[in-house]
Every structure is written in structure tokens, then in C-alpha cells.
Amino acid sequence: MTIPVFPEFKTLDFEDRPVVQEFFNRAEIPACEYSFGNNFIWRHVEKARWTTLHGNLCLAFDCPGRPAYALAPIGGTNVPDTVRTLLDIVPRLARVPASFVEAVGADFSCEPERDEFDYIYAIEDLAELAGKKYDGKRNRIRKFEREHQWRYLSLDNGHLDAGRKLFEEWFDEKDDNSETARGQKTAIQEALVRFRELGFIGGGIEVDGRFAALSIGERLTRDTAVIHIEIVSPCCEGLAQIMNREFVRNALKGFAFVNREQDMGLPGLRRAKLSYHPCRLVEKFRVERRP
């Protein structure tokens, strides 16, 4: 493949994975957007395109209904000049990690985007759920285990078809035909179709003989995994807690931390993520030219 050089941009495609992922691997940024898999499954919605500038990877997006934006350039060469050039073609950089702002933010206007902050948890905390602060989670799990027969399954072990069926049923039950929902559907379909090729990690829970929950993630940095997708049937109380615990115990035991992504400003989702007591948040910023 030919690597694009600014001002040429290339629409993000699967053939770009080795080059783009190598930039992310070197950067080791613990924010969920800085992986090839995340950008690839959302590429139809976000209209992802990429180029190289001063030796940096630059990803830009033209998502309908929102101002165009770019991620922070990855590479560390002539970064302020790279940002200025990007701001000539998009009005803002979004989801920019705090570490990047600390390095080059003095030259630009930088505002925190709280709705985009990622939640980072210690694997040990989610696997053990130890201590009084997790009493409610353990109580739901005990109730679930008393009332149901269940087992954990690896998606990569012949259960992808069951995962696809669960997803289709879950989406039909939502009965939501909004543009946001359609975009989410496309992204999840991409993740399931390209699961192995993208190097994703996946697991599910079978309840009383029926596949009822799944999680899909990938490596983000050397010590941190990220969970992109979690689908839980509303069939039984405690299933979400079992899915979360068992996925971490089985699929992510080689990592120290897991990124469970942002809450998008949704109050219920924020309460749910905080209830698991993150060890830290990945702060992200909007970067623009100074007035």
C-alpha cells in the first residue's frame, strides 16, 4: 500500500492496519480512540481518513451532524506545526489526551471534554470485587448464581455466530432507528465480522443454555486493554455484573488495567461507570486556535 502524505488523505481501510497500528503501538496512549480497531469499526459513521505529516500519523473525521475534527497527531515530530496545519482543514482537535496538552497546549486554546473522559479500572479490582464498596455488585452476582445455570464462553472458540444472533436480538428489542443507533449497529457488525482479523478479544455468558451476554475488546497499551462493546440481555438481574467480572477474569488476566471508555454525558451511564470505582480517568481536551 502507498502511505498518504499531506495534503493527500486516504479513507481508512483494513489494509492500513499494519501502518496505523504501529503508530499507536509506539505512542502507548491509554485513551480508547488511539487504536486501529476502534477507528476501523466506526469508520463508516465517523468518515475516518488519515495522512502523514512531518512523520506524524494524522486522523481526521467528518461525522455528519457534528463539526469535523482530528485526533492528536501521533509521532512526536514538529507537533505544534502539525497541529496548526490540521487546524487549517478542521476547526478543532477533539478527544486529545492530557499528556499531549501538557506538551504542546500552551500554543493553543484547550478545554476539557468531561463527557469524553475514559474510565480506567484495575483488573484486580474488577476480577475480585473485594471490599465493602462492591457489596451491591456481589449481592447481585450471588442472586444470579442462585437462580441460574451459567458458563463463560470465549467468542474465539466457535461462539461468534451465537454472539451475532444475540446482537441482532438485542438491537431488534431496542426498536431504535435513529442515526445514532444505526451507526452503533454498523460498528458492532464490523467488530463481529472482522473479530479475528482485528485481533479482538471476546467472551460471552450462556445462561440456562442460551447465549445472553458478550464483551469485545482489544489491547490498547502494554498494560491496558479496552472494552469497546458490551451487550447484555435484560433477561436476568446480575447478568451485567457476571459478564463484567468473568470477561476480566478470563480474557484480560494478562493486563493490569482496563479502559471501559467514556460515558458520553449520559447520567445513567456515568453512575454505572463510577459505581465500579475507577482508579483514574483519562482526561481529554478540545484543542483550537487561540482567538
N, C-alpha and C positions, 0 to 999 in steps of 0.2 A: 504494500500500500504506500501511497505518497502522503507524507506528513504535511499538512497545510501550514503555510507561513503567512502571517498577517500582511496585507488585509484580506487574504483569502480565508474563508471559513468552510468547514466541512460538517455536514449533518452527521451527528453521532450515530454510528452503526456498530454492529458486533465486531467487524473486522478491526475496529480501532482499539479493542480491549487491551492488547499487549502494551501498546504505547501509552495510552491514557492511564491504565492501572499502574504502570511503572512510575509515573509521576506521583500518583497518590501514595504508592508504597514508600517512596523516598521521603515524602513530606510528613507522613505519620501524623495526620491531623485527626483528632478524635470526634469531629463533627460528622453527622450522618451523611451529609451531601458529598463528602470527599471520598467517594468510592465509585468505581465504574458501574457496579451493579445497580446502585440506586439511580444514577443518572440514566442508565440504559432502560430500565423498566418504565421510567417516567418520561422517556424522550418524546413520545407522541403527544403527550399533554403539554410538556414544557417547551417543546420545539427546540431541543438541545442542539447546539452546534459548537464546534471547537476549532481552535487555531493555536499556533505557537508564536510568541512574540518575545524578543530578547532571550530566547531559550526557555521561556516560561509556557506552561500549559494554561490556556485561557478558555473557559467555558462560558458561553452566553446563552440566554434563554428568552424566548418571545412568547410566553404563555398568554393566550387570549384573555382579555378582561383585566390584565394587570400590566403595569409598566414593565418594559423589558429590563433585564438585569444581567449581571455577570457574577460568578463566584470570584473569590480572591484568586489571583494568578498563582500558580504553583511552580516553583523553580528557584526563586530567591535571587534572580539576576535583574538588575535595573528595575526593581519593583515599583518605585514611585513613578517612573516614566511609563511603565507598563500600565499602571492604574490610570494615569492621565489619558493615555491613548484609548483605553477601554471606555473611559467616560466621555470620549468623543462620539462613541457609537451607541452607548446605552446610558440612561440617566443615572444609574446607581449600580453599586456593587451591593449584593444582599447576602445574608447568612455568612457574614465574614467573621471568622474566629477572633477572639480577643487577642490571641498571640500575634496575629497579623496586624491588628490595630495598634498594639503596643509598639510594634516595629516601625510602622510607616504612617500611623494615623495622624501624626502632627501636621502633615501636609494637607489633610482633608477634613471634611465635616463627618463626624462619626457618631451615630446614635444607636443605642442598644435596641434590639428587637426581641423583647421578652417572650413573645409568642413563639419564637423560633429557637429558644434555648433548648438544648438537648439534656436529657436526664441520664446520668451515669450512675450505675449501681455496682457494688462489689459482688462478684459472683458468689462468694461465700455467704453473703447476707441473703441473697435470693434463694440459694440452694438449701440453706438451713432454716431460715425464718425463725431465728432464735431470739429470745428476749420478749419482754412484755409488749414492746411496740408492735410486734407481729401477732399478738393474741388473736385478733379478729381473723387474720388470714388462716392461722392454724385451725381455728374453730370451724371455718367453712370447709377446709380440707377434710377434717375428721368427719363432718356430717356427710360430705360427698362419699367418702370411703365406706361409711356405714351403709349407705343406701345403694351403692352401685358397684358392679364389677368393671374394672378398667385395666388398661395396659398402655404403656408408652410405645410408640412405633416410630422408627426412623423413616422419613419420607424417601430417603435414597435407597431404601431396601424394599422396593416393589410397591410402595404405597402412594405414589404420585397420582395415580388415577383416582384413588379414594379422596385425596386432597382436592383434586379438581371438582369432583362431584359435590363435596362439602361446600366449596366456594360457590358453585352455581346455585345450590340450595340457599345458602346464606344470602347471596345477592338478590335472588328472587323474593325472599322473605322481606328484605329491606323495602322493596317496592318504591325505589327512588330512581327517577330517570333524569335527575339534574345533571348538568355538565360536570360538576364535581364528582358525582357518583359514577358517571360513565368513564371519566378519567381514571378513577380508582380501579374500576373493573378492568380497564385495559392494562394498567400497571400490574395488577395481580395475575392476570392471564399471562403476561410476558414472563413474570417470575416463575410460574409453574411450567410453562412451555420450555424455557431456557434454563431451568433449575440446575441441571448438571453442567451445562456449558459455562454458566456464570460462576460456578464454584460455590453455589449457595449451600447453606446448612439448613436442614429442615427436620421437624418432628411433629408428631400428632398424638392425640389421645383417642383411643377406642373405648366407648362407654357402652356396656351391655351389648357388645357385638356390633356397634355402629360407630363409624369414624365421625367424631364430633368436634374436634378442635385441631388447629395446626398453627405452627410458628415457622417463619422463614427468616433467616438472617445470613450474615457473611462476616468474614474477617474485616476489621476496619483498620486496626494498627496491630503491632506485635502482641500487645497485651489486652486489646479491647475488641470485642465483637459488637455487631449492631443487629438489632431485630427490626426488619423492615415491615413485616406483615404478621399479624396475629388475627386469626378468625376463630371465634368460639361460638358454638351453637348455644342458644338460650335455654337449652333443654333442662339443665340442672344447676342448682346452686353449688358453687365451689369449683366448677369446671375451669373457670378462668385462672383460679389460683393454682390448681393442679397443673394446668398447661404451662404456666409461667415457671413453676418450680421444677417440673420434670424436664423442660427444654434446657434450662440452665444446667441441671444436674447431668444430663446425658449428652447434649450436643455441644455445650460451651465449657466443659470442665477444663479445657486446655487454656482458657483465658482467665485473667484476673478481674476484668471489668466487662460490663455490657452496657451499650448505649441503646436506650429504648425510645430514642427520637423525641420530637417536640410535642407540645400539647395543642399547638395552633390556636391558642387563646380560648379553647373550649373549656368552660368551667368544670364540667364533669370529668373530662379527661385530665385536667390539671389536678383535681383532687385525687383521682385514681393513681396518677404517677407519683404524687407527693406521699400517698399512703404507703408506698413501698420504701420510703426514706432514702432518696438518692444520696450518694456520698459527695456528689458535686453536680453542678450544672455546667454545660458548655455554653458560655456566653457568646452571642453572635450580634453583629452590628450591621447597620446600613451605612455605606460609605458613599459620599457625594462630594462634588466640588464645593469648596467654600463659597458662600455668596459673594 
